Amino acid sequence: MIKIKINNAEINAVNKLPENVRYEYFIKKVTDYEEVWGLFNDGWATSRDEDGNLFIPFFPKKEFAEISAVKEWASYEARSITLDDFIENWLTGMKKAGINPSIFPLGNETAAVSIDNLLKDLETELENY
């Protein structure tokens, strides 16, 4: 598969979108390119909400993960996960462990979605291929 880098204009435009539209962008891009991006440094980047719930952030493209590697994630690097592995192993394991996906976080904004809904949305989009 050919890796296509996105340009700064697309990054800036997408980053201005509301979280629900960024979520739709995430679904389309990860199914297009069959990969999901996270941040890794001796373990995957995580965050907690005000209730103490654990989240792992996921991004649609490497460039979005890289620009999120700031503050507590400054030493993290973007790492890809195949879409098949994400669906078959990651989401199942996260659900069992009580870990939530943080889809395309940007600052304090993230698409809060259940693993079941994320799976359903990914499978629905994959039917288009």
Accessible surface in RSA format (square Angstrom, percent):
REM  Atomic radii and reference values for relative SASA: ProtOr
REM  Chains: A
REM  Algorithm: Lee & Richards
REM  Probe-radius: 1.40
REM  Slices: 20
REM RES _ NUM      All-atoms   Total-Side   Main-Chain    Non-polar    All polar
REM                ABS   REL    ABS   REL    ABS   REL    ABS   REL    ABS   REL
RES MET A   1   143.43  74.3  62.03  41.1  81.41 193.8  73.25  62.3  70.18  93.0
RES ILE A   2   141.81  80.7 131.02  97.6  10.79  26.0 136.12  98.0   5.69  15.4
RES LYS A   3   133.96  65.4 110.77  68.0  23.19  55.2  91.57  82.4  42.39  45.1
RES ILE A   4    95.91  54.6  90.27  67.3   5.64  13.6  93.85  67.6   2.06   5.6
RES LYS A   5   163.36  79.7 141.63  86.9  21.73  51.7  91.48  82.3  71.88  76.6
RES ILE A   6    18.88  10.7   6.68   5.0  12.20  29.4   9.87   7.1   9.01  24.4
RES ASN A   7    96.98  66.9  87.36  84.4   9.62  23.2  40.72  98.0  56.26  54.4
RES ASN A   8   112.93  77.9 109.00 105.3   3.93   9.5  25.16  60.5  87.77  84.8
RES ALA A   9    73.21  67.3  59.25  91.4  13.95  31.7  66.18  93.2   7.02  18.6
RES GLU A  10    53.97  31.0  47.46  35.9   6.52  15.5  26.23  50.7  27.74  22.6
RES ILE A  11    16.79   9.6  16.79  12.5   0.00   0.0  16.79  12.1   0.00   0.0
RES ASN A  12    82.89  57.2  80.51  77.8   2.38   5.7  16.45  39.6  66.45  64.2
RES ALA A  13    57.27  52.7  48.15  74.3   9.11  20.7  54.30  76.5   2.97   7.9
RES VAL A  14     8.68   5.7   8.68   7.9   0.00   0.0   8.68   7.5   0.00   0.0
RES ASN A  15    33.06  22.8  23.59  22.8   9.48  22.8  12.13  29.2  20.93  20.2
RES LYS A  16   172.35  84.1 138.28  84.8  34.08  81.1  92.48  83.2  79.88  85.1
RES LEU A  17    59.15  32.9  56.20  40.2   2.95   7.4  56.59  39.7   2.56   6.9
RES PRO A  18    75.68  55.2  66.56  60.7   9.12  33.1  75.61  62.4   0.06   0.4
RES GLU A  19    68.71  39.4  67.73  51.2   0.98   2.3  18.16  35.1  50.55  41.3
RES ASN A  20    91.08  62.8  85.95  83.1   5.14  12.4  39.37  94.8  51.72  50.0
RES VAL A  21    51.74  34.0  51.74  46.8   0.00   0.0  51.74  45.0   0.00   0.0
RES ARG A  22     1.89   0.8   1.89   1.0   0.00   0.0   0.71   1.0   1.18   0.7
RES TYR A  23    27.92  13.0  27.70  15.8   0.21   0.6  27.70  20.8   0.21   0.3
RES GLU A  24    98.16  56.4  95.73  72.4   2.43   5.8  33.75  65.3  64.41  52.6
RES TYR A  25    31.97  14.9  26.74  15.2   5.24  13.6  31.02  23.3   0.95   1.2
RES PHE A  26     0.00   0.0   0.00   0.0   0.00   0.0   0.00   0.0   0.00   0.0
RES ILE A  27    11.09   6.3  11.09   8.3   0.00   0.0  11.09   8.0   0.00   0.0
RES LYS A  28   107.66  52.5 107.66  66.1   0.00   0.0  74.52  67.1  33.14  35.3
RES LYS A  29    43.77  21.4  43.77  26.9   0.00   0.0   8.34   7.5  35.43  37.7
RES VAL A  30     0.00   0.0   0.00   0.0   0.00   0.0   0.00   0.0   0.00   0.0
RES THR A  31     2.23   1.6   0.00   0.0   2.23   5.3   0.00   0.0   2.23   3.4
RES ASP A  32    60.77  42.6  43.90  43.7  16.88  39.9  10.33  24.3  50.44  50.3
RES TYR A  33    40.66  19.0  37.20  21.2   3.46   9.0  17.34  13.0  23.32  28.8
RES GLU A  34    99.51  57.1  93.21  70.5   6.30  15.0  17.21  33.3  82.30  67.2
RES GLU A  35    14.30   8.2  14.30  10.8   0.00   0.0   4.55   8.8   9.75   8.0
RES VAL A  36     0.00   0.0   0.00   0.0   0.00   0.0   0.00   0.0   0.00   0.0
RES TRP A  37    25.32  10.2  25.32  12.3   0.00   0.0  24.28  12.9   1.04   1.7
RES GLY A  38     0.12   0.2   0.00   N/A   0.12   0.2   0.12   0.3   0.00   0.0
RES LEU A  39     1.07   0.6   0.01   0.0   1.07   2.7   0.01   0.0   1.07   2.9
RES PHE A  40    48.57  24.3  44.38  27.5   4.19  10.9  44.38  26.9   4.19  12.0
RES ASN A  41    56.19  38.7  43.55  42.1  12.63  30.4   6.49  15.6  49.70  48.0
RES ASP A  42   144.85 101.5 104.25 103.8  40.60  96.0  36.44  85.8 108.40 108.1
RES GLY A  43    28.39  35.0   0.00   N/A  28.39  35.0  28.30  77.6   0.09   0.2
RES TRP A  44    61.93  24.9  46.58  22.5  15.35  36.0  33.46  17.8  28.46  46.2
RES ALA A  45     0.79   0.7   0.20   0.3   0.59   1.3   0.41   0.6   0.38   1.0
RES THR A  46    55.60  39.5  43.76  44.4  11.84  28.2  16.74  22.5  38.86  58.7
RES SER A  47    39.89  33.7  31.17  41.6   8.72  20.1  28.18  60.0  11.71  16.4
RES ARG A  48   155.54  65.3 122.99  62.7  32.55  77.5  46.87  64.1 108.67  65.9
RES ASP A  49    45.29  31.7  28.50  28.4  16.79  39.7  25.33  59.6  19.96  19.9
RES GLU A  50   167.61  96.2 123.22  93.2  44.40 105.7  71.03 137.4  96.58  78.9
RES ASP A  51   114.70  80.3  80.19  79.8  34.51  81.6  24.55  57.8  90.15  89.9
RES GLY A  52    36.23  44.7   0.00   N/A  36.23  44.7  25.30  69.4  10.93  24.5
RES ASN A  53    66.99  46.2  61.85  59.8   5.14  12.4   7.09  17.1  59.89  57.9
RES LEU A  54    41.38  23.0  39.16  28.0   2.21   5.6  39.16  27.5   2.21   6.0
RES PHE A  55    32.18  16.1  32.18  19.9   0.00   0.0  32.18  19.5   0.00   0.0
RES ILE A  56    14.46   8.2  14.46  10.8   0.00   0.0  14.46  10.4   0.00   0.0
RES PRO A  57     0.80   0.6   0.62   0.6   0.17   0.6   0.62   0.5   0.17   1.1
RES PHE A  58     0.00   0.0   0.00   0.0   0.00   0.0   0.00   0.0   0.00   0.0
RES PHE A  59     0.37   0.2   0.37   0.2   0.00   0.0   0.37   0.2   0.00   0.0
RES PRO A  60     0.16   0.1   0.00   0.0   0.16   0.6   0.00   0.0   0.16   1.0
RES LYS A  61    11.93   5.8  11.93   7.3   0.00   0.0   1.85   1.7  10.08  10.7
RES LYS A  62    92.01  44.9  91.08  55.9   0.94   2.2  34.07  30.7  57.94  61.7
RES GLU A  63    18.36  10.5  17.68  13.4   0.68   1.6  12.30  23.8   6.06   4.9
RES PHE A  64     1.71   0.9   1.22   0.8   0.49   1.3   1.22   0.7   0.49   1.4
RES ALA A  65     0.00   0.0   0.00   0.0   0.00   0.0   0.00   0.0   0.00   0.0
RES GLU A  66    80.34  46.1  66.43  50.3  13.91  33.1  27.30  52.8  53.04  43.3
RES ILE A  67    83.04  47.3  62.10  46.3  20.95  50.5  68.57  49.4  14.48  39.3
RES SER A  68    17.30  14.6  10.55  14.1   6.74  15.5  10.29  21.9   7.01   9.8
RES ALA A  69    21.25  19.5   8.90  13.7  12.35  28.1   8.90  12.5  12.35  32.7
RES VAL A  70    83.78  55.1  80.26  72.7   3.52   8.5  82.02  71.3   1.77   4.8
RES LYS A  71   176.60  86.2 143.16  87.8  33.44  79.6 103.52  93.2  73.08  77.8
RES GLU A  72   124.73  71.6  94.41  71.4  30.32  72.2  62.84 121.5  61.89  50.5
RES TRP A  73    28.61  11.5  28.61  13.8   0.00   0.0  26.63  14.2   1.98   3.2
RES ALA A  74    68.81  63.3  45.80  70.7  23.01  52.3  46.07  64.9  22.74  60.2
RES SER A  75    78.89  66.7  53.19  71.0  25.70  59.2  51.37 109.4  27.52  38.6
RES TYR A  76    49.08  22.9  41.66  23.7   7.42  19.3   5.62   4.2  43.46  53.6
RES GLU A  77   130.78  75.1 126.59  95.8   4.19  10.0  43.96  85.0  86.82  70.9
RES ALA A  78    20.67  19.0   0.54   0.8  20.13  45.8   0.54   0.8  20.13  53.3
RES ARG A  79   116.53  48.9 113.81  58.0   2.73   6.5  32.67  44.7  83.86  50.8
RES SER A  80    51.20  43.3  33.26  44.4  17.94  41.3   0.54   1.1  50.67  71.0
RES ILE A  81     8.71   5.0   3.78   2.8   4.94  11.9   8.71   6.3   0.00   0.0
RES THR A  82    84.08  59.8  80.82  81.9   3.26   7.8  74.79 100.5   9.30  14.1
RES LEU A  83     4.69   2.6   4.17   3.0   0.52   1.3   4.17   2.9   0.52   1.4
RES ASP A  84    97.44  68.3  95.62  95.2   1.82   4.3  18.31  43.1  79.13  78.9
RES ASP A  85    51.64  36.2  48.26  48.0   3.38   8.0  16.90  39.8  34.75  34.7
RES PHE A  86     0.00   0.0   0.00   0.0   0.00   0.0   0.00   0.0   0.00   0.0
RES ILE A  87    27.43  15.6  24.43  18.2   3.01   7.2  24.43  17.6   3.01   8.2
RES GLU A  88   117.13  67.2  96.93  73.3  20.21  48.1  36.61  70.8  80.52  65.7
RES ASN A  89    90.07  62.1  79.62  76.9  10.44  25.1  25.61  61.6  64.45  62.3
RES TRP A  90    45.72  18.3  38.67  18.7   7.05  16.5  34.90  18.6  10.83  17.6
RES LEU A  91     0.00   0.0   0.00   0.0   0.00   0.0   0.00   0.0   0.00   0.0
RES THR A  92    59.53  42.3  55.78  56.5   3.75   8.9  44.98  60.4  14.54  22.0
RES GLY A  93    35.33  43.6   0.00   N/A  35.33  43.6  30.83  84.6   4.50  10.1
RES MET A  94     8.55   4.4   6.71   4.4   1.84   4.4   7.58   6.4   0.97   1.3
RES LYS A  95   112.52  54.9  95.92  58.9  16.60  39.5  71.09  64.0  41.43  44.1
RES LYS A  96   174.04  84.9 134.38  82.5  39.66  94.4  92.00  82.8  82.04  87.4
RES ALA A  97    70.20  64.5  32.01  49.4  38.20  86.9  44.85  63.2  25.35  67.2
RES GLY A  98    54.05  66.7   0.00   N/A  54.05  66.7  35.47  97.3  18.58  41.6
RES ILE A  99    34.63  19.7  33.14  24.7   1.50   3.6  33.15  23.9   1.49   4.0
RES ASN A 100    50.01  34.5  50.01  48.3   0.00   0.0   4.85  11.7  45.16  43.6
RES PRO A 101     0.93   0.7   0.37   0.3   0.56   2.0   0.37   0.3   0.56   3.5
RES SER A 102     5.95   5.0   5.82   7.8   0.13   0.3   1.01   2.2   4.93   6.9
RES ILE A 103     0.50   0.3   0.00   0.0   0.50   1.2   0.00   0.0   0.50   1.3
RES PHE A 104     2.53   1.3   2.39   1.5   0.14   0.4   2.39   1.4   0.14   0.4
RES PRO A 105    14.01  10.2  11.83  10.8   2.18   7.9  12.07  10.0   1.94  12.0
RES LEU A 106    53.67  29.9  47.59  34.0   6.08  15.3  49.08  34.5   4.58  12.3
RES GLY A 107    77.96  96.1   0.00   N/A  77.96  96.1  43.97 120.7  33.99  76.1
RES ASN A 108   163.13 112.5 124.76 120.6  38.37  92.4  38.20  91.9 124.93 120.8
RES GLU A 109    87.95  50.5  84.54  64.0   3.41   8.1  31.02  60.0  56.93  46.5
RES THR A 110    39.88  28.4  32.30  32.7   7.58  18.1  32.30  43.4   7.58  11.5
RES ALA A 111     9.96   9.2   6.72  10.4   3.24   7.4   9.77  13.8   0.19   0.5
RES ALA A 112    92.02  84.6  56.99  87.9  35.03  79.7  58.86  82.9  33.16  87.8
RES VAL A 113    29.56  19.5  14.30  12.9  15.26  36.8  21.82  19.0   7.75  21.0
RES SER A 114    58.19  49.2  43.28  57.8  14.91  34.4  49.93 106.3   8.26  11.6
RES ILE A 115    13.76   7.8  10.30   7.7   3.45   8.3  10.30   7.4   3.45   9.4
RES ASP A 116    76.05  53.3  69.24  68.9   6.80  16.1  28.65  67.4  47.39  47.3
RES ASN A 117    71.75  49.5  71.74  69.3   0.01   0.0   6.31  15.2  65.44  63.2
RES LEU A 118     0.00   0.0   0.00   0.0   0.00   0.0   0.00   0.0   0.00   0.0
RES LEU A 119    37.33  20.8  37.33  26.7   0.00   0.0  37.33  26.2   0.00   0.0
RES LYS A 120   119.16  58.1 116.00  71.2   3.15   7.5  78.97  71.1  40.18  42.8
RES ASP A 121    38.50  27.0  34.98  34.8   3.52   8.3   9.47  22.3  29.03  28.9
RES LEU A 122     0.00   0.0   0.00   0.0   0.00   0.0   0.00   0.0   0.00   0.0
RES GLU A 123    88.47  50.8  86.01  65.1   2.46   5.9  30.63  59.2  57.84  47.2
RES THR A 124    78.08  55.5  76.49  77.5   1.59   3.8  59.12  79.4  18.96  28.7
RES GLU A 125    24.24  13.9  23.64  17.9   0.60   1.4   1.30   2.5  22.94  18.7
RES LEU A 126    58.22  32.4  49.44  35.4   8.77  22.1  49.73  34.9   8.49  22.9
RES GLU A 127   141.62  81.3 107.28  81.2  34.34  81.8  47.00  90.9  94.61  77.2
RES ASN A 128   112.00  77.2  74.72  72.2  37.28  89.8  26.52  63.8  85.48  82.6
RES TYR A 129   140.20  65.5  74.79  42.6  65.42 170.2 101.92  76.6  38.28  47.2
END  Absolute sums over single chains surface
CHAIN  1 A     7447.2       6009.9       1437.4       3906.7       3540.6
END  Absolute sums over all chains
TOTAL          7447.2       6009.9       1437.4       3906.7       3540.6
